[in-house]
């Protein structure tokens, strides 16, 4: 993990030296501007080892770990148990490092947190912390839930830069990989539309909180292109919690496979090669890759066995941006309410009921009635007016 993080720092500075903007670098690599300028300052210091991690040992050690860190440790423990992976302190530490949690607690500290939370003992089943239920979507049937994520940019010969919208149907493991030169509104609409022509239209489309998915930080209620595209076709967008990429864990794991088997192995020299090889990789994955969770079936075999009839876009013509404003439907955000008792809706802050503090809430935006509903454990506990622009 350390090697990859250090490589990211070097690559970010190299792109900056190549006259690429700081905003583009941070957006594409998933880091903040503060992160970039911290490492730019280290680079400009002249230290040949500027990109290497320095000791994070604090001058003063607090008696207890911050409450938020404890909550993250317990949530990661639960994720590992539910995924039937090693879930001890060392495994939790590795996962926290992968997720970029800072400061990352030591193995000894994680053991203390687990002991305080009564999580160090043999259990007959997965640990379910009281009152910390995550509003997880069902994904038993093909077409129920797609997870999607942008990766990139990547650079090929002759200055070709591209991104890829990677999507996975959770029930069958089928993937779709849609390369694109830019991540603007029209390119995003086109990428999802083409994805749906191969995977089918899902009931729920799950993504992270990348601005390209929800629209604009300046106009958070403006119903961005993806939200409009989904609502026009009876799809409910579902935005995972802020800074919790593991909630999109299926597509994140697929991204690793895609990087290893596609970016690292396929020779590309033109945009035509990129499109053709991307479809070829997608076909190979769906017809040959066998998953233990599918009892050894390939994604295509799992789809056939399900006997589910998928829904596909009407016609082949891609919708054009700007899309009309929908007058019905709903979209959802999951948020973890911290000690300040507020939740964030694309940059806007709302006060949460007291019983929601240190709990996950589902925020449902009813487009027709312009209301924001707050659900705790799938029960509505509050409601706010939410005028859409």
PyMOL commands that set and color helices and strands:
alter all, ss='L'
color gray80, all
select helices_A, chain A and resi 2-17+22-29+33-44+67-82+89-98+107-116+157-159+185-199+211-214+225-232+245-263+271-288+292-294+299-306+354-356
alter helices_A, ss='H'
color red, helices_A
select strands_A, chain A and resi 145-155+161-169+175-180+204-207+236-239+330-336+342-345+348-351+360-366+371-376+379-385
alter strands_A, ss='S'
color yellow, strands_A
deselect
rebuild
show_as cartoon
